């Protein structure tokens, strides 16, 4: 409902890729990985956190916030803790990332300030943004007034889960609140 917002701030996300620009061999399906994790149970919060401690996008940046975030992600009682995220919600969300005409039209209809903050490193901390410059240029076809900010020294997770990333997001939110 673009008529109900007065600004949009996207954090390492945006409109779905144009199918014509996708690689011939798509990367492994991240939804399948998430669904696999959602099907598991954990004997304790500590066990769940430990399963994430080796993740290349989080391990080098681990902090108390990540500990709390992961603890809050769980539901149920030990020893049968499970992620509170519903698998059907993951599938429905993923569907909107693949050429959903309604999402594309919603972006095209935006007439408010739109800012995207992007991480220069992806989910596994490799210097390859999830949304490369060429993708942002395609977004500009939908949202000509898009303001793009590449947040230095963060990845897809740490743009929100570290002080550096969170400060960059908060600064943009404060800045744009003042201009409305």
Secondary structure per residue as TSV (DSSP state, phi and psi in degrees):
chain	resnum	aa	ss	phi	psi
A	1	X	-	360.0	76.8
A	2	X	G	-60.2	-19.8
A	3	X	G	-75.2	-7.8
A	4	X	G	-104.7	6.1
A	5	X	-	-121.3	151.8
A	6	X	S	-111.1	-1.0
A	7	X	E	-171.8	161.5
A	8	X	E	-134.4	130.7
A	9	X	E	-123.3	116.8
A	10	X	E	-103.0	132.0
A	11	X	E	-110.9	107.2
A	12	X	S	47.3	50.8
A	13	X	-	-163.4	171.7
A	14	X	-	171.6	-165.1
A	15	X	S	-59.5	154.5
A	16	X	-	-62.5	151.2
A	17	X	-	-63.6	149.1
A	18	X	-	-69.4	126.8
A	19	X	G	-57.9	-28.8
A	20	X	G	-69.7	-17.1
A	21	X	G	-102.0	-0.2
A	22	X	S	-73.2	152.6
A	23	X	-	-67.3	152.7
A	24	X	S	-60.8	-44.2
A	25	X	S	-104.9	100.5
A	26	X	-	-65.7	153.5
A	27	X	-	-67.4	168.1
A	28	X	-	-55.3	146.8
A	29	X	-	-70.2	108.8
A	30	X	H	-68.8	-23.4
A	31	X	H	-66.0	-39.9
A	32	X	H	-61.4	-40.2
A	33	X	H	-63.5	-43.5
A	34	X	H	-64.8	-44.0
A	35	X	H	-62.7	-37.1
A	36	X	H	-62.0	-44.1
A	37	X	H	-64.4	-39.6
A	38	X	H	-66.8	-24.1
A	39	X	T	-80.8	-12.9
A	40	X	-	-84.1	158.1
A	41	X	-	-119.2	159.2
A	42	X	B	-130.3	138.6
A	43	X	S	-73.7	-20.8
A	44	X	-	-159.4	163.7
A	45	X	H	-60.5	-42.5
A	46	X	H	-60.2	-38.5
A	47	X	H	-65.4	-41.2
A	48	X	H	-63.7	-46.9
A	49	X	H	-60.0	-41.5
A	50	X	H	-61.9	-33.8
A	51	X	H	-65.3	-23.1
A	52	X	H	-92.9	-18.7
A	53	X	T	-62.8	-16.8
A	54	X	T	-99.3	-2.3
A	55	X	-	-63.3	125.7
A	56	X	T	-62.9	-22.4
A	57	X	T	-84.4	-14.1
A	58	X	T	-118.0	-38.8
A	59	X	G	-50.5	-47.9
A	60	X	G	-69.9	-12.9
A	61	X	G	-117.8	13.2
A	62	X	-	-54.5	138.7
A	63	X	-	-151.9	175.8
A	64	X	H	-62.0	-32.7
A	65	X	H	-63.8	-42.6
A	66	X	H	-62.6	-42.5
A	67	X	H	-55.1	-49.9
A	68	X	H	-66.2	-42.5
A	69	X	H	-59.3	-47.1
A	70	X	H	-66.6	-38.8
A	71	X	H	-61.6	-40.7
A	72	X	H	-71.7	-15.2
A	73	X	T	-78.0	-12.3
A	74	X	E	-95.8	151.8
A	75	X	E	-133.0	168.0
A	76	X	S	89.8	-167.1
A	77	X	-	-126.7	145.4
A	78	X	T	-60.6	144.2
A	79	X	T	-93.4	24.0
A	80	X	S	-118.5	46.2
A	81	X	B	-71.6	147.2
A	82	X	E	-145.5	159.1
A	83	X	E	-64.5	138.5
A	84	X	S	-78.4	-13.2
A	85	X	S	-67.8	132.4
A	86	X	-	-83.7	130.8
A	87	X	H	-55.6	-39.1
A	88	X	H	-65.4	-28.7
A	89	X	H	-69.9	-38.2
A	90	X	H	-63.1	-46.0
A	91	X	H	-63.3	-44.6
A	92	X	H	-64.1	-41.8
A	93	X	H	-64.1	-44.0
A	94	X	H	-61.5	-35.3
A	95	X	H	-62.7	-31.3
A	96	X	H	-74.4	-13.4
A	97	X	T	-89.1	-3.0
A	98	X	T	-119.0	85.6
A	99	X	T	55.0	41.3
A	100	X	-	-77.0	112.4
A	101	X	H	-58.9	-33.3
A	102	X	H	-65.6	-39.7
A	103	X	H	-66.6	-45.3
A	104	X	H	-58.3	-45.6
A	105	X	H	-66.9	-35.4
A	106	X	H	-62.5	-43.4
A	107	X	H	-64.5	-41.6
A	108	X	H	-63.0	-31.6
A	109	X	H	-81.4	-10.1
A	110	X	-	-63.0	132.7
A	111	X	-	-128.0	27.4
A	112	X	S	-121.4	166.2
A	113	X	E	-58.9	134.4
A	114	X	E	-127.3	125.0
A	115	X	E	-122.3	136.3
A	116	X	E	-118.3	131.7
A	117	X	E	-107.0	123.8
A	118	X	E	-117.6	148.6
A	119	X	E	-93.2	135.1
A	120	X	S	-75.1	-9.2
A	121	X	S	-121.9	150.5
A	122	X	-	-86.2	-163.8
A	123	X	T	-65.3	-25.4
A	124	X	T	-106.6	20.2
A	125	X	S	70.5	21.5
A	126	X	-	-88.0	138.7
A	127	X	S	-68.9	71.7
A	128	X	S	-151.1	103.4
A	129	X	-	-60.0	146.9
A	130	X	S	-60.5	-31.9
A	131	X	S	-125.3	91.4
A	132	X	-	-69.3	167.1
A	133	X	H	-52.1	-41.0
A	134	X	H	-61.3	-35.9
A	135	X	H	-67.0	-41.0
A	136	X	H	-61.9	-38.7
A	137	X	H	-63.6	-35.7
A	138	X	H	-67.9	-35.1
A	139	X	H	-61.7	-36.5
A	140	X	H	-62.2	-24.4
A	141	X	H	-65.9	-32.4
A	142	X	H	-85.4	-39.3
A	143	X	-	-128.5	84.4
A	144	X	T	-61.3	-25.3
A	145	X	T	-94.7	24.5
A	146	X	E	-69.6	133.6
A	147	X	E	-110.1	116.1
A	148	X	E	-103.7	132.1
A	149	X	E	-127.2	121.0
A	150	X	E	-91.3	112.6
A	151	X	E	-82.0	118.2
A	152	X	T	-68.0	149.8
A	153	X	T	60.3	38.7
A	154	X	-	-136.7	161.8
A	155	X	-	-118.3	-173.7
A	156	X	T	-58.4	-31.1
A	157	X	T	-86.8	-48.0
A	158	X	H	-72.6	-10.3
A	159	X	H	-63.7	-21.4
A	160	X	H	-115.3	-28.4
A	161	X	H	-95.6	3.2
A	162	X	S	-124.7	161.4
A	163	X	H	-60.9	-41.3
A	164	X	H	-59.7	-51.0
A	165	X	H	-66.7	-47.0
A	166	X	H	-61.5	-37.0
A	167	X	H	-64.1	-41.1
A	168	X	H	-62.2	-42.6
A	169	X	H	-65.7	-47.1
A	170	X	H	-60.8	-40.4
A	171	X	H	-60.6	-42.7
A	172	X	H	-66.0	-42.1
A	173	X	H	-62.5	-43.2
A	174	X	H	-65.3	-44.0
A	175	X	H	-60.2	-45.5
A	176	X	H	-76.9	-26.4
A	177	X	H	-63.8	-39.0
A	178	X	H	-69.7	-22.0
A	179	X	T	-93.7	-2.7
A	180	X	-	-87.8	360.0
